[in-house]
Structure formats: C-alpha cells, structure tokens
Amino acid sequence: MHVAASLIRPLLLLFTLFSSGPGEGERPPQGDGPPRPPAEAIDACSGKSSGDSCSFSGREGETVSGVCFTPESDKPLACRPSQPPGGQR
C-alpha cells in the first residue's frame, strides 16, 4: 500500500502540470508584437509560396480570399486577406 501511495503524489503533480496549459482554442500571450495569424490563415498557405493566392473560412463561415505572405521572419507563411475585417481599408 505504501508503494501505491508514493506513486500517487508524483502522478497527481504531473497531471496538474500538464493539464494547466492553455486550453483548446485559447492562445498564449503574444508579447508586444502583432498577434499570430489564425490557424486557418496558416493552413491556407500550407505548401504554397509567398505571393500565391489563398482562401480560408472566416469566423462567421464566410470565405476569406487573399495572398500568402510572411509577416515576420519568425512567423509562418499565412493568408493575408485582400479585404480587412469589416471591409475597412
């Protein structure tokens, strides 16, 4: 019984550590720079090059069309919408 009790504490600690990360759909803080492109925009440019046409489904199910670009050297290729959100320029 003592062996089982001695294993429970480390297992509970590991479970707590691994279950306390960001949840599904949550994003960790980005710092002071611009936000990371959404996963849909990154997926839309998978296998493409900067300047290629792309499209993905927006938050409300609308089709967002644009061009693949690299926002910064440390960020992935992503689809930049031709029209900004809300149709503003």
N, CA and C atoms as a LAMMPS dump frame, in Angstrom:
ITEM: TIMESTEP
0
ITEM: NUMBER OF ATOMS
267
ITEM: BOX BOUNDS ff ff ff
-5.0000000000000000e+02 5.0000000000000000e+02
-5.0000000000000000e+02 5.0000000000000000e+02
-5.0000000000000000e+02 5.0000000000000000e+02
ITEM: ATOMS id mol type element x y z
1 1 1 N 0.823 -1.192 0
2 1 2 C 0 0 0
3 1 3 C 0.866 1.255 0
4 2 1 N 1.994 1.208 0.712
5 2 2 C 2.891 2.361 0.784
6 2 3 C 3.45 2.704 -0.603
7 3 1 N 3.718 1.696 -1.429
8 3 2 C 4.237 1.936 -2.779
9 3 3 C 3.189 2.659 -3.624
10 4 1 N 1.946 2.236 -3.541
11 4 2 C 0.88 2.884 -4.307
12 4 3 C 0.709 4.335 -3.879
13 5 1 N 0.762 4.598 -2.589
14 5 2 C 0.621 5.97 -2.091
15 5 3 C 1.788 6.837 -2.54
16 6 1 N 2.987 6.269 -2.603
17 6 2 C 4.156 7.056 -3.017
18 6 3 C 4.13 7.358 -4.516
19 7 1 N 3.392 6.602 -5.296
20 7 2 C 3.268 6.866 -6.732
21 7 3 C 2.165 7.873 -7.042
22 8 1 N 1.179 7.955 -6.183
23 8 2 C 0.035 8.834 -6.444
24 8 3 C 0.44 10.299 -6.454
25 9 1 N 1.248 10.728 -5.495
26 9 2 C 1.63 12.142 -5.432
27 9 3 C 2.363 12.608 -6.686
28 10 1 N 3.411 11.897 -7.139
29 10 2 C 4.082 12.363 -8.369
30 10 3 C 3.163 12.339 -9.591
31 11 1 N 2.296 11.342 -9.674
32 11 2 C 1.378 11.28 -10.805
33 11 3 C 0.384 12.433 -10.773
34 12 1 N -0.114 12.779 -9.599
35 12 2 C -1.018 13.923 -9.477
36 12 3 C -0.312 15.22 -9.841
37 13 1 N 0.94 15.35 -9.426
38 13 2 C 1.715 16.542 -9.762
39 13 3 C 1.894 16.652 -11.276
40 14 1 N 2.266 15.562 -11.933
41 14 2 C 2.424 15.578 -13.392
42 14 3 C 1.104 15.904 -14.083
43 15 1 N 0.035 15.301 -13.632
44 15 2 C -1.273 15.57 -14.226
45 15 3 C -1.626 17.049 -14.098
46 16 1 N -1.387 17.612 -12.926
47 16 2 C -1.688 19.024 -12.694
48 16 3 C -0.853 19.917 -13.599
49 17 1 N 0.429 19.612 -13.741
50 17 2 C 1.303 20.428 -14.589
51 17 3 C 0.87 20.394 -16.048
52 18 1 N 0.549 19.216 -16.554
53 18 2 C 0.202 19.091 -17.967
54 18 3 C -1.227 19.536 -18.271
55 19 1 N -2.079 19.562 -17.291
56 19 2 C -3.458 19.969 -17.555
57 19 3 C -3.683 21.457 -17.322
58 20 1 N -2.666 22.189 -16.893
59 20 2 C -2.86 23.606 -16.6
60 20 3 C -2.41 24.522 -17.728
61 21 1 N -2.042 23.969 -18.887
62 21 2 C -1.636 24.781 -20.031
63 21 3 C -2.832 25.425 -20.693
64 22 1 N -2.583 26.172 -21.787
65 22 2 C -3.697 26.808 -22.496
66 22 3 C -4.688 25.763 -22.993
67 23 1 N -5.97 26.06 -22.876
68 23 2 C -6.999 25.141 -23.336
69 23 3 C -7.173 25.219 -24.841
70 24 1 N -7.953 24.314 -25.376
71 24 2 C -8.209 24.31 -26.809
72 24 3 C -8.897 25.61 -27.204
73 25 1 N -8.392 26.246 -28.238
74 25 2 C -8.972 27.493 -28.699
75 25 3 C -8.397 28.718 -28.013
76 26 1 N -7.637 28.517 -26.934
77 26 2 C -7.013 29.648 -26.253
78 26 3 C -5.622 29.852 -26.83
79 27 1 N -5.175 31.078 -26.795
80 27 2 C -3.831 31.384 -27.275
81 27 3 C -3.007 31.939 -26.128
82 28 1 N -1.741 31.51 -26.032
83 28 2 C -0.887 32.09 -25.006
84 28 3 C -0.581 33.543 -25.34
85 29 1 N -0.174 34.344 -24.359
86 29 2 C 0.147 35.746 -24.629
87 29 3 C 1.21 35.87 -25.714
88 30 1 N 1.093 36.888 -26.547
89 30 2 C 1.989 37.074 -27.677
90 30 3 C 3.102 38.074 -27.399
91 31 1 N 3.034 38.797 -26.323
92 31 2 C 4.026 39.825 -26.082
93 31 3 C 3.573 41.139 -26.685
94 32 1 N 4.528 41.988 -27.033
95 32 2 C 4.203 43.319 -27.528
96 32 3 C 3.987 43.38 -29.032
97 33 1 N 4.388 42.354 -29.772
98 33 2 C 4.281 42.38 -31.227
99 33 3 C 2.865 42.129 -31.7
100 34 1 N 2.684 42.14 -33.017
101 34 2 C 1.356 41.863 -33.571
102 34 3 C 0.94 40.425 -33.273
103 35 1 N -0.36 40.15 -33.246
104 35 2 C -0.813 38.795 -32.941
105 35 3 C -0.443 37.82 -34.05
106 36 1 N -0.326 36.564 -33.681
107 36 2 C -0.032 35.5 -34.64
108 36 3 C -1.265 35.307 -35.525
109 37 1 N -1.058 35.04 -36.824
110 37 2 C -2.211 34.793 -37.704
111 37 3 C -3.008 33.584 -37.21
112 38 1 N -4.318 33.55 -37.454
113 38 2 C -5.113 32.397 -37.03
114 38 3 C -4.673 31.131 -37.765
115 39 1 N -4.923 29.989 -37.145
116 39 2 C -4.518 28.701 -37.718
117 39 3 C -5.077 28.512 -39.123
118 40 1 N -6.309 28.977 -39.373
119 40 2 C -6.924 28.827 -40.697
120 40 3 C -6.118 29.567 -41.765
121 41 1 N -5.588 30.737 -41.422
122 41 2 C -4.792 31.518 -42.374
123 41 3 C -3.453 30.844 -42.645
124 42 1 N -2.888 30.216 -41.63
125 42 2 C -1.623 29.493 -41.801
126 42 3 C -1.854 28.242 -42.64
127 43 1 N -2.912 27.483 -42.314
128 43 2 C -3.232 26.26 -43.066
129 43 3 C -3.51 26.554 -44.537
130 44 1 N -4.113 27.71 -44.825
131 44 2 C -4.457 28.072 -46.208
132 44 3 C -3.215 28.222 -47.077
133 45 1 N -2.056 28.467 -46.474
134 45 2 C -0.816 28.652 -47.241
135 45 3 C 0.131 27.468 -47.12
136 46 1 N -0.344 26.38 -46.543
137 46 2 C 0.481 25.183 -46.434
138 46 3 C 0.854 24.689 -47.827
139 47 1 N 2.13 24.522 -48.08
140 47 2 C 2.606 24.052 -49.379
141 47 3 C 2.651 25.127 -50.443
142 48 1 N 2.415 26.378 -50.074
143 48 2 C 2.425 27.486 -51.038
144 48 3 C 3.623 28.387 -50.778
145 49 1 N 3.799 29.361 -51.649
146 49 2 C 4.889 30.328 -51.527
147 49 3 C 4.323 31.716 -51.309
148 50 1 N 5.16 32.608 -50.817
149 50 2 C 4.752 33.993 -50.626
150 50 3 C 4.295 34.566 -51.962
151 51 1 N 3.135 35.22 -51.976
152 51 2 C 2.576 35.793 -53.195
153 51 3 C 1.523 34.922 -53.856
154 52 1 N 1.41 33.643 -53.455
155 52 2 C 0.384 32.753 -54.017
156 52 3 C -1.002 33.14 -53.493
157 53 1 N -2.03 32.903 -54.306
158 53 2 C -3.414 33.141 -53.882
159 53 3 C -3.806 32.117 -52.823
160 54 1 N -4.703 32.52 -51.918
161 54 2 C -5.148 31.62 -50.856
162 54 3 C -6.558 32.008 -50.422
163 55 1 N -7.211 31.106 -49.704
164 55 2 C -8.523 31.413 -49.124
165 55 3 C -8.763 30.471 -47.952
166 56 1 N -9.617 30.916 -47.041
167 56 2 C -9.981 30.102 -45.884
168 56 3 C -11.342 30.559 -45.376
169 57 1 N -11.946 29.761 -44.501
170 57 2 C -13.243 30.114 -43.915
171 57 3 C -13.021 31.013 -42.713
172 58 1 N -13.709 32.158 -42.7
173 58 2 C -13.595 33.11 -41.602
174 58 3 C -14.395 32.676 -40.388
175 59 1 N -14.39 33.509 -39.369
176 59 2 C -15.059 33.205 -38.101
177 59 3 C -16.554 33.003 -38.257
178 60 1 N -17.156 33.668 -39.221
179 60 2 C -18.601 33.561 -39.421
180 60 3 C -18.949 32.656 -40.595
181 61 1 N -17.984 31.838 -41.052
182 61 2 C -18.217 30.907 -42.14
183 61 3 C -18.04 31.497 -43.522
184 62 1 N -17.715 32.791 -43.599
185 62 2 C -17.52 33.44 -44.9
186 62 3 C -16.173 33.022 -45.497
187 63 1 N -16.071 33.063 -46.829
188 63 2 C -14.813 32.764 -47.498
189 63 3 C -13.952 34.015 -47.512
190 64 1 N -12.74 33.874 -47.004
191 64 2 C -11.781 34.976 -46.967
192 64 3 C -10.708 34.671 -48.003
193 65 1 N -10.555 35.535 -49.005
194 65 2 C -9.553 35.354 -50.055
195 65 3 C -8.42 36.335 -49.839
196 66 1 N -7.221 35.917 -50.23
197 66 2 C -6.073 36.795 -50.06
198 66 3 C -4.835 36.264 -50.738
199 67 1 N -3.692 36.661 -50.201
200 67 2 C -2.384 36.298 -50.746
201 67 3 C -1.503 35.82 -49.6
202 68 1 N -0.728 34.761 -49.833
203 68 2 C 0.195 34.253 -48.822
204 68 3 C 1.338 35.243 -48.618
205 69 1 N 1.707 35.465 -47.368
206 69 2 C 2.824 36.348 -47.042
207 69 3 C 3.45 35.887 -45.731
208 70 1 N 4.663 36.328 -45.482
209 70 2 C 5.341 36.04 -44.228
210 70 3 C 5.357 37.326 -43.413
211 71 1 N 4.598 37.386 -42.307
212 71 2 C 4.512 38.625 -41.54
213 71 3 C 5.844 39.06 -40.937
214 72 1 N 6.612 38.124 -40.413
215 72 2 C 7.931 38.386 -39.848
216 72 3 C 8.747 37.118 -40.026
217 73 1 N 10.05 37.232 -39.926
218 73 2 C 10.91 36.078 -40.169
219 73 3 C 10.658 34.932 -39.196
220 74 1 N 10.175 35.225 -37.999
221 74 2 C 9.953 34.163 -37.023
222 74 3 C 8.517 33.642 -37.018
223 75 1 N 7.703 34.102 -37.97
224 75 2 C 6.312 33.652 -38.045
225 75 3 C 6.09 32.896 -39.348
226 76 1 N 5.105 31.989 -39.364
227 76 2 C 4.866 31.167 -40.554
228 76 3 C 4.174 31.931 -41.681
229 77 1 N 4.278 31.36 -42.875
230 77 2 C 3.56 31.868 -44.041
231 77 3 C 2.066 31.812 -43.728
232 78 1 N 1.334 32.875 -44.051
233 78 2 C -0.097 32.937 -43.735
234 78 3 C -0.84 33.679 -44.83
235 79 1 N -2.153 33.46 -44.885
236 79 2 C -3.01 34.102 -45.877
237 79 3 C -3.426 35.483 -45.37
238 80 1 N -3.003 36.536 -46.069
239 80 2 C -3.392 37.913 -45.727
240 80 3 C -4.633 38.245 -46.542
241 81 1 N -5.748 38.546 -45.879
242 81 2 C -6.985 38.853 -46.604
243 81 3 C -6.837 40.06 -47.528
244 82 1 N -7.471 39.991 -48.704
245 82 2 C -7.487 41.12 -49.637
246 82 3 C -8.286 42.273 -49.05
247 83 1 N -9.365 41.947 -48.342
248 83 2 C -10.204 42.942 -47.664
249 83 3 C -10.012 42.772 -46.163
250 84 1 N -9.661 43.835 -45.441
251 84 2 C -9.533 43.725 -43.985
252 84 3 C -10.878 43.37 -43.35
253 85 1 N -10.87 42.867 -42.113
254 85 2 C -12.129 42.542 -41.438
255 85 3 C -13.076 43.737 -41.429
256 86 1 N -14.318 43.505 -41.734
257 86 2 C -15.318 44.571 -41.756
258 86 3 C -15.312 45.379 -43.036
259 87 1 N -14.455 45.014 -44.013
260 87 2 C -14.401 45.718 -45.289
261 87 3 C -13.736 47.073 -45.221
262 88 1 N -13.007 47.366 -44.139
263 88 2 C -12.327 48.655 -43.993
264 88 3 C -10.965 48.604 -44.653
265 89 1 N -10.471 49.74 -45.07
266 89 2 C -9.118 49.813 -45.637
267 89 3 C -8.369 50.928 -45.011
